[in-house]
């Protein structure tokens, strides 16, 4: 006798088997939804970070500061904001509330940026940068609210990893592009330093200072083969060291220390404590010893920065609270520096 009931109908499968059978029908919807948010996050990071724009045109290599491709990246930013607004429109009320809570800590920055419009001579530029700032906060908030922080972090790590791996490949295989070269029109004092997909070593150093600690401590959030994860980690460390940006190096070290302090169990490891002591000692030596500064390619003026600081101090005193407009201040500060330092 077959296993049928009195009505000739087979009994329902156990609950676990039923769920496994129904799962494939729901997965494509979840993946499709998450894919849109991950791609949007990548567009945000590439456009706002101008990742790769220097491969198209580099002021350091050509000596021409105006970048003809800047407008394309700016349009990518506005396109990302529009897509984020659409996501807000189609999201349910609970998701919107989560996004609002995520954006609340950034509202003071947006408010200050809005106030600077009243103090600047270039209100249009300040307003445009205000829209970009608010659009970035809104976009990241709705993305995280829709797919969750771990998934958003994993997508961001993918962008950082790809950028640093590509930078390492360019520096190793195409040094005329991936490193500061003697053929460059500007910044000849940095010949040999890595710059990767960027136009300057300091930009690569900043990305590496962000990517190295995140990939080392939170790389598990990035769904990728283990070999690729370690390639990204090694690339991040190589870019951080060989870019030769002291500020980025110290910032990366500080981030590593912060990650170690967050992990209380790691602080019970004698090797970790010894490494932490070395890092702190090195940072103090760099901060206090002129000999260490010279060893790192710096002088007592921090490559002329103290001269610049003293020059713009009077400019800052004239409007210390709101400055000269969010995003518009460079049109005032740069000509002032040029007239005071080079004329």
Buried (B, 14 or more C-beta within 10 A) or exposed (E): EEEEEEEEEEEEEEEEEEEEEEEEEEEEEEEEEBEBBBEBBBBBBBBBBBBBBBBEBBBBBEEEEEBEBEEEBBEBBBEBBEBBEEBBEEBEEEBBEBBBEBBEEBEEEBEBBBBBBEBBEBBEBBBBBBEBBBBBBBBBBBBBBBBBEEBBBBBBBBBBBBBBBBBBBBBBEEEEBBBBBEEBEBBEEBEEBBBBBBBBBBBBBBBBBBBBBBBBBBBEBBEBEEEBBEBBBBBBBBBBBBBBBBBBBBBBBBBBBEBBEEEEEBEEEEEBEEBBEEBEEBBEBBEEEEEBBEEBEBEEEBEEEEEBEEBBEEBEEEBEEBBBBBBBBEBBBEEBBEEBEEE
